[in-house]
């Protein structure tokens, strides 16, 4: 037998052995269907996504009027009802709005409340605890106060004073908590940083329910909040960033102590 014939024979033997071994170790075939049928994306979702992409790329800017429904239907080659559903979806997201008396929708910026609402839902669904939010506030709030001290206007100072005075006079707990969150949010506006404004809005809102409990249970809570607000406003008046940072850090630490006194566990989950 030639050398070439012997090599071919060996190769066939190896392949046969490998096939036999593969057959022995092959995983079992699962019975039943592993996957559900793939559903097509609704046409209105694709239309909504196309318009949203134009808005996010700034091809359509804040205040620009969208084409009429019939015109959009012709451009997308879909039924008018499909366009109407797509626009309803965009309006719900805050990306378009209809000004009073206007016939056509215009591009708009989502309001901070709408963005914060989605963020609050995410925090709740991810089972974020009070201490998680408190730690985030300890990082963010003192630096916001320091920025506010260097960027505030006299109108900002006066607005903060009005909120602080209203808090001192408030007898209703729900109103008092609203005024506390208003104070924090206005400080964000004083910092002149839109990212901080949006981030702070969500954090303040998720703290509101438990803050209501704390204010009712802790006797000194209101007076300590009022005192901290006065110190922070004073630092802003003097444009003293370090003093504003120091007092805001103390203010946020006081919240944690107040929660402990009120018997609210730090690992309590936030709610809406």
C-alpha positions in Angstrom: 0.0 0.0 0.0 1.4 3.4 -0.9 2.1 6.1 1.7 -0.6 8.3 0.3 -3.2 5.6 0.6 -2.2 4.9 4.2 -2.6 8.6 5.1 -6.0 8.8 3.6 -7.1 5.7 5.5 -5.8 7.2 8.8 -7.7 10.5 8.2 -10.9 8.6 7.5 -10.5 6.6 10.7 -9.9 9.8 12.8 -13.0 11.5 11.3 -15.1 8.4 12.0 -13.9 8.3 15.6 -14.6 12.1 16.1 -18.1 11.7 14.6 -18.9 8.9 17.0 -17.6 10.8 20.0 -19.6 13.9 18.9 -22.8 11.8 18.6 -22.2 10.5 22.1 -21.7 13.9 23.7 -24.2 16.0 21.7 -26.6 18.0 23.9 -30.2 16.8 24.1 -32.7 18.5 21.8 -35.2 20.4 23.9 -38.9 19.8 23.3 -41.3 22.6 22.7 -40.8 26.1 21.4 -37.9 28.1 22.8 -38.9 31.4 21.3 -42.0 33.4 20.7 -42.8 34.6 17.2 -41.2 38.0 16.4 -43.8 40.7 16.3 -43.4 43.6 13.9 -43.0 47.1 15.4 -46.2 49.1 15.0 -46.0 51.7 12.3 -46.9 54.5 14.7 -43.8 53.6 16.8 -41.6 53.9 13.8 -43.1 57.3 12.9 -42.7 58.5 16.4 -39.1 57.4 16.5 -38.3 59.1 13.2 -39.8 62.4 14.4 -38.0 62.0 17.8 -34.7 61.5 16.0 -35.2 64.8 14.1 -35.9 66.6 17.4 -32.9 65.0 19.2 -30.6 65.8 16.3 -31.9 69.4 16.5 -33.0 69.3 12.9 -36.3 70.3 14.6 -35.8 72.8 17.3 -37.8 74.0 20.3 -40.7 76.1 19.0 -40.6 74.7 15.4 -44.1 73.8 14.1 -44.5 70.2 12.8 -46.2 69.7 9.4 -49.9 69.0 9.5 -51.1 65.4 10.1 -52.1 64.9 6.5 -48.8 66.2 5.3 -46.9 63.9 7.7 -49.1 60.9 6.6 -48.1 61.6 3.0 -44.4 61.9 3.8 -44.4 58.7 5.8 -46.8 57.0 3.5 -49.0 55.8 6.3 -52.6 56.4 7.4 -53.4 59.6 9.2 -54.6 57.6 12.2 -51.0 56.2 12.5 -49.6 59.8 12.5 -52.1 60.8 15.1 -51.1 58.0 17.4 -47.4 58.8 16.9 -47.9 62.4 17.8 -49.9 61.4 20.9 -46.9 59.4 22.0 -44.5 62.3 21.4 -46.9 64.7 23.3 -47.0 62.3 26.2 -43.2 62.3 26.3 -43.2 66.1 26.4 -41.3 66.4 23.0 -44.2 68.2 21.3 -47.0 70.4 22.6 -50.0 72.3 21.2 -50.0 75.9 22.3 -53.5 77.3 23.2 -55.5 78.1 20.1 -52.9 76.6 17.7 -53.8 74.1 15.0 -50.4 72.5 14.8 -48.1 70.9 17.3 -44.7 72.5 18.0 -41.5 71.0 19.3 -41.0 71.5 23.0 -38.6 70.7 25.8 -39.8 68.1 28.3 -40.7 69.9 31.6 -38.5 69.1 34.6 -41.6 67.5 36.3 -42.0 65.0 33.5 -38.3 64.1 33.5 -38.3 63.8 37.3 -41.4 61.6 37.2 -39.7 59.1 35.0 -36.6 59.3 37.2 -38.7 58.7 40.4 -40.3 55.7 38.8 -36.8 54.3 37.9 -35.5 54.9 41.5 -38.5 53.1 43.0 -38.4 50.2 40.6 -34.7 49.7 41.2 -35.4 49.6 45.0 -33.3 52.6 45.9 -33.1 53.2 49.6 -33.2 56.4 51.6 -29.5 56.2 52.4 -28.7 55.8 48.6 -30.5 59.1 48.0 -28.9 60.7 51.0 -25.4 59.7 49.9 -26.1 61.2 46.4 -27.3 64.4 48.1 -24.1 64.6 50.2 -22.1 64.6 47.0 -24.3 67.0 45.0 -25.9 69.5 47.3 -22.8 71.1 49.0 -21.2 71.7 45.6 -24.5 73.1 44.2 -24.6 75.6 47.2 -21.0 76.6 46.5 -21.8 77.3 42.8 -24.9 79.1 43.8 -22.9 81.5 46.0 -20.8 82.6 43.0 -23.6 82.7 40.4 -26.7 83.9 42.3 -28.5 87.1 41.6 -30.3 89.5 44.0 -33.6 88.2 42.7 -32.5 84.7 43.6 -31.7 85.8 47.2 -35.1 87.4 47.6 -36.8 84.3 46.2 -35.0 82.0 48.7 -35.9 84.4 51.5 -39.6 84.2 50.6 -39.5 80.4 50.5 -37.7 80.2 53.9 -40.2 82.7 55.4 -43.2 80.7 54.0 -41.7 77.5 55.4 -41.3 79.0 58.9 -45.0 80.1 58.8 -46.3 76.8 57.3 -48.4 74.7 59.7 -49.4 72.0 57.2 -46.8 69.3 56.9 -47.4 68.7 53.2 -46.9 72.4 52.4 -43.8 72.5 54.6 -42.2 69.6 52.7 -43.1 71.3 49.3 -41.4 74.4 50.5 -38.3 72.5 51.5 -38.0 70.9 48.1 -38.7 74.3 46.5 -35.7 75.7 48.4 -33.4 72.9 47.2 -34.6 73.3 43.6 -34.2 77.0 43.6 -30.6 76.6 44.8 -30.1 74.4 41.7 -31.4 77.2 39.6 -29.0 79.6 41.3 -26.1 77.4 40.3 -27.1 78.0 36.6 -26.5 74.4 35.6 -29.3 72.6 33.9 -28.0 69.1 34.6 -27.9 69.8 38.3 -31.4 71.3 38.2 -32.8 68.1 36.6 -30.9 65.7 38.9 -31.9 67.6 42.1 -35.5 67.7 41.1 -35.7 63.9 41.1 -33.8 63.5 44.4 -35.9 66.0 46.2 -39.2 64.5 45.0 -38.4 60.9 46.1 -37.5 62.2 49.6 -40.8 64.1 50.0 -43.0 61.2 51.4 -40.5 60.2 54.2 -39.6 63.9 54.8 -43.3 64.5 55.7 -43.1 61.7 58.3 -39.8 63.0 59.7 -41.1 66.6 60.1 -44.2 65.4 62.0 -42.2 63.1 64.3 -39.1 65.1 65.2 -39.9 68.2 67.3 -36.8 70.2 66.3 -36.9 69.4 62.6 -38.6 72.6 61.5 -36.3 74.9 63.6 -33.2 73.1 62.4 -34.3 73.4 58.8 -35.1 77.1 59.2 -31.7 77.7 60.8 -29.8 76.0 58.0 -31.7 77.9 55.4 -30.9 81.2 57.0 -27.2 80.3 57.2 -27.1 79.2 53.5 -28.9 82.3 52.4 -26.4 84.4 54.4 -23.5 82.6 52.7 -25.1 83.3 49.3 -25.5 87.0 50.1 -21.8 87.2 51.0 -20.8 85.2 47.9 -19.0 82.9 50.3 -18.8 79.5 48.5 -17.0 77.7 51.3 -19.5 78.8 53.9 -22.4 77.8 51.6 -20.8 74.4 51.0 -20.2 73.8 54.8 -23.7 74.7 55.8 -25.4 72.7 53.1 -23.3 69.6 54.1 -24.4 70.2 57.7 -28.1 70.6 56.5 -28.0 67.3 54.6 -26.4 65.5 57.5 -29.2 66.8 59.7 -31.7 65.1 57.5 -30.1 61.7 58.2 -30.1 62.4 61.9 -33.7 63.5 61.7 -34.7 60.2 60.0 -32.9 58.2 62.7 -34.7 60.1 65.5 -38.0 59.5 63.6 -37.3 55.8 63.6 -37.1 55.6 59.8 -34.5 52.9 58.9 -31.8 54.0 56.5 -32.5 51.0 54.3 -36.1 52.0 53.9 -37.0 52.0 50.2 -38.0 55.3 48.6 -41.6 55.6 47.3 -43.7 58.0 45.2 
